[in-house]
Amino acid sequence: MAKTTKAGRPKRKPGPKVEPDGQKTERLTFRVHPDLLQLLDARAAEAGINRSQYVEKILIGWLRADPRNPKIDLRSGKIDRDAMSPQERRLKFAMSYASQQAKFNAAYEILLGTGAPARFFESPDEYCPLL
């Protein structure tokens, strides 16, 4: 039998209340080799989080590194719709934008074995289809 309050309503689990627009509603499922899973488990344990949270942080970090993307909250993965667009940042902060672009290109090369294609940065109007 479920526990109830004095008023007869079901008790809720303790924890932070999540706003409806802040809820995570999508799932991402994919197959990986068991060796990869063991490494992810080990690195997640080092970070003090579970594997799912660790992979989410990796994905958010990668998307934040790409200067073509809008600003993304590190914790929730939500786009900050009040922040400057990538096009505005490119115009207003040209030097820091170029530095971020160079760092992204280096990371792209480390992770994917080749530099980011030049076309990625040639057409600012096509940076992010979400905005």
C-alpha positions as CSV (number, residue, x, y, z in Angstrom):
1,M,0.0,0.0,0.0
2,A,1.3,3.4,-0.9
3,K,2.1,5.9,1.8
4,T,-0.1,8.9,2.1
5,T,-0.1,12.3,3.8
6,K,-2.5,13.2,6.6
7,A,-4.7,14.7,3.9
8,G,-4.9,11.4,2.1
9,R,-2.8,12.4,-0.9
10,P,0.0,10.1,-2.0
11,K,3.5,11.1,-0.7
12,R,6.0,12.2,-3.3
13,K,9.6,11.2,-3.5
14,P,12.0,13.8,-2.0
15,G,14.2,15.6,-4.4
16,P,14.3,18.7,-6.5
17,K,11.2,19.8,-8.4
18,V,11.8,19.9,-12.1
19,E,9.9,22.4,-14.2
20,P,8.0,20.8,-17.1
21,D,10.2,22.4,-19.7
22,G,13.3,21.2,-17.9
23,Q,12.4,17.6,-18.1
24,K,14.5,15.2,-20.2
25,T,12.1,13.4,-22.4
26,E,14.2,11.9,-25.2
27,R,16.3,8.8,-25.2
28,L,19.4,7.9,-27.2
29,T,20.2,4.2,-27.5
30,F,23.1,2.7,-29.4
31,R,25.3,-0.5,-29.3
32,V,28.9,-0.4,-28.3
33,H,31.6,-3.0,-27.8
34,P,31.9,-4.3,-24.2
35,D,35.5,-2.9,-24.0
36,L,34.2,0.6,-24.7
37,L,31.5,0.1,-22.1
38,Q,34.1,-0.9,-19.5
39,L,36.2,2.2,-20.2
40,L,33.1,4.5,-20.0
41,D,32.2,2.9,-16.7
42,A,35.7,3.4,-15.3
43,R,35.9,7.0,-16.4
44,A,32.3,7.7,-15.2
45,A,33.2,6.2,-11.8
46,E,36.3,8.5,-11.6
47,A,34.1,11.5,-12.3
48,G,31.7,10.3,-9.6
49,I,28.7,10.0,-11.9
50,N,26.9,7.2,-13.8
51,R,27.7,6.2,-17.3
52,S,24.6,7.9,-18.8
53,Q,25.5,11.2,-17.2
54,Y,29.2,10.8,-18.3
55,V,28.2,10.2,-22.0
56,E,25.8,13.2,-21.8
57,K,28.5,15.5,-20.5
58,I,30.8,14.3,-23.4
59,L,28.1,15.1,-25.9
60,I,27.3,18.5,-24.5
61,G,31.0,19.3,-24.3
62,W,31.5,18.4,-27.9
63,L,28.5,20.5,-29.0
64,R,29.7,23.4,-26.9
65,A,33.1,23.3,-28.5
66,D,31.7,23.9,-32.0
67,P,31.3,27.7,-32.3
68,R,28.6,27.2,-34.9
69,N,26.2,26.0,-32.2
70,P,24.1,28.2,-29.9
71,K,25.1,28.4,-26.2
72,I,24.2,25.2,-24.5
73,D,23.8,24.8,-20.7
74,L,26.4,22.4,-19.4
75,R,24.1,20.7,-16.9
76,S,20.8,20.4,-18.7
77,G,21.8,20.4,-22.3
78,K,19.2,23.0,-23.1
79,I,19.9,25.7,-25.6
80,D,20.1,29.2,-24.0
81,R,17.7,31.0,-26.3
82,D,18.5,34.4,-24.6
83,A,22.2,34.2,-25.5
84,M,23.8,35.7,-28.5
85,S,23.4,33.6,-31.7
86,P,26.6,32.1,-33.2
87,Q,26.4,34.6,-36.1
88,E,26.2,37.5,-33.6
89,R,29.1,36.2,-31.6
90,R,31.1,35.8,-34.8
91,L,30.6,39.5,-35.7
92,K,30.9,41.0,-32.2
93,F,33.9,38.9,-30.9
94,A,35.8,38.0,-34.1
95,M,39.1,37.2,-32.4
96,S,37.7,34.9,-29.7
97,Y,35.4,33.3,-32.2
98,A,38.4,32.5,-34.5
99,S,40.3,31.1,-31.5
100,Q,37.3,28.9,-30.6
101,Q,37.1,27.8,-34.2
102,A,40.8,26.8,-34.2
103,K,40.4,24.8,-31.0
104,F,37.3,23.1,-32.4
105,N,39.3,22.2,-35.5
106,A,42.1,20.7,-33.4
107,A,39.6,18.7,-31.4
108,Y,37.8,17.6,-34.6
109,E,41.2,16.4,-35.9
110,I,42.1,14.5,-32.7
111,L,38.7,12.8,-32.5
112,L,37.8,12.2,-36.1
113,G,41.3,12.0,-37.8
114,T,40.9,15.0,-40.1
115,G,40.4,18.7,-39.7
116,A,36.9,20.1,-39.8
117,P,35.8,20.9,-43.4
118,A,36.2,24.5,-44.3
119,R,32.6,24.6,-45.4
120,F,31.6,24.3,-41.8
121,F,32.6,27.9,-41.3
122,E,31.9,29.4,-44.7
123,S,28.2,29.9,-44.4
124,P,27.1,31.5,-41.1
125,D,23.5,31.4,-42.2
126,E,23.5,27.6,-42.0
127,Y,25.2,27.3,-38.6
128,C,22.3,25.9,-36.5
129,P,19.0,24.8,-37.9
130,L,17.4,25.2,-34.4
131,L,17.5,29.0,-34.4
